[in-house]
Amino acid sequence: MINFIMGCDYYVVINLYIYFNDNEYNYLTIELERHKCYYYYDEYGEYNKYREEKLDEYTKSILRPKMKPMIIYDNHNFTKLSFETMYKSLVENKINERNKKWCDVKKIIKVERRYERI
């Protein structure tokens, strides 16, 4: 059996960033979702004299995150009960791996990142 690995043009990744009290830049990342995505160039015909400029605009717009960052946890509390239900055990496992406790957690933010495949 032959396995083919399909490439992609760019990724859309949803992460949780867990920030700790001891340092704003000291954080853990939990990847929640990763999607392989492709550009669709059909509307930018081969003979269009503005093609390159439009392709650049299109690429920039596609790589701009569509989801605004969400604060999931702040001031030692989840900002919504549904966030606690969805993420508490996942975050707890991750912080326990680093010998941290909930009292060490300053903030948790859910962020979408988009970037081209290299």
C-alpha positions, 0 to 999 in steps of 0.5 A: 500500500502506498501512502500519499501525503497531500500538501496544502497552501496554508494552515489554519490553527486554533490554539489556547495560550496559557499565561502564567503569573510569573512571566507574561512571556512564559506560556504554554500552547495547546493546539485545539484544531489544525486545518490544511487549506488551499488557495482558489485562484480561478477568479484571477484569470491568467491574462488579467493584467492586475493578476499579481496585485490581486493575488497578493491582496487575496493571499493577505486576506486569506491569511488574516485570522477570521476569529478574534482572540477570546479570553477563556480564563482571567482573574482565576476564573473561566469567563464562561461556564461553557469554557470551563466545561470544554477546556478545564481538564485539557488545561489541567493536564497540560499545566500538571505536566509542567508542575504548575497549578491553577493558582499559577495561571494568569490568563488563557486566550484562544487564538486563531493563526493562519500561515503559509506552508513552507 
